[in-house]
Amino acid sequence: MGYAQLVIGPAGSGKSTYCSSLYQHCETTRRTIHIVNLDPAAENFDYPVAMDIRELISLDDVMEELGLGPNGGLMYCMEHLEENLDEWLTEELENYLDDDYLVFDCPGQIELFSHVPVLKNFVEHLRRKNFNVCVVYLLDSQFITDVTKFISGCMASLSAMVQLELPHVNILSKMDLVTNKKEVENYLNPEPHLLLAELNQRMAPQFQKLNKSLIEVVDQYSMVSFIPLDLRKESSIQYILSQIDNCIQYGEDADVKVKDFDPEEDD
């Protein structure tokens, strides 16, 4: 049984920084993980790359040869990856053991995990190869400044959850850069009725029914819970990793070490 994180989120949400910090944390705790680059436009890495989609196809080559723009070229690259799952990905996965832990650093184009089936088919291929997979959705905490942006972030995350049909962990990244943390903390575990009241204040009266429906969707899908990530604190990334490990049942089949505590018998 293999284990995998699929790290997704909007562009600039801190996915690569999260992967780098996760790798450093695991290196410190003597735990082995492998970071996989799935972004054909990536250039620099702060972590060792175990697998790299650019060995299959790169965005620069596609833009030059086909005359596509950045977004169209990236979609072409990801569709090419989808077509080569049985060859390239299967061959790459053969280099790892059954109990290896892979972290996939994905591109930031939101349509990849909300509209098109590329990542869904990618995940299904991993599951056929006996991998337990968890989605790690990152949202920039500096983006959460009012209720409308919070609801927008929740809807994007919910779209990914419905599309990918996987265990899902939501992270508010870049908490170490937030100046007014109290403002952000109000949205970590907010009360639905308070969200609705604030949303109604911001929107015109004719949107009240829509606002109520949006809040109900967020509440029913338990999407109002985000885990803050402060990279200055080792305990923060350790807590997030433990939540993800629990989702994919990592370590549950490990042998339990039992110590004999029976008292010694008197002579």
KAGINOR-V519666 format. One record per backbone hydrogen bond with DSSP energy under -1.0 kcal/mol. CO is the residue of the C=O (numbers start at 1). NH is the residue of the N-H. If there is no record, write none. Layout:
BEGIN
co: [CO:CO]
nh: [NH:NH]
END
This chain:
BEGIN
co: [2:3:4:5:6:7:8:10:14:15:16:17:18:19:20:21:22:23:24:25:26:34:35:36:37:39:40:51:52:53:53:58:59:60:61:62:63:69:70:71:72:73:74:75:76:77:78:79:82:84:84:85:87:88:89:90:92:93:97:100:101:102:103:104:105:109:110:111:111:117:118:119:120:121:122:123:124:125:126:127:130:132:134:135:136:137:139:140:143:146:147:148:149:150:151:152:153:154:155:156:157:158:159:160:161:167:169:170:171:172:173:174:180:181:182:184:185:188:191:192:193:194:195:196:197:198:199:204:205:207:208:209:210:211:212:213:214:215:216:217:218:219:227:229:230:233:234:235:236:237:238:239:240:241:242:243:244:245:249:251]
nh: [132:102:134:104:136:106:138:13:18:19:20:21:22:23:24:25:26:27:28:29:31:103:50:105:53:42:59:37:55:56:57:62:63:64:65:66:67:73:74:75:76:77:78:79:80:81:82:83:85:88:89:90:91:92:93:94:95:96:100:3:34:5:36:7:38:112:113:115:116:121:122:123:124:125:126:127:128:129:131:130:2:4:6:169:8:171:173:143:145:150:151:152:153:154:155:156:157:158:159:160:161:162:163:164:165:135:137:227:139:229:141:177:184:185:186:187:188:226:195:196:197:198:199:200:201:202:203:207:208:211:212:213:214:215:216:217:218:219:220:221:223:222:172:175:233:237:238:239:240:241:242:243:244:245:246:247:248:250:252:254]
END
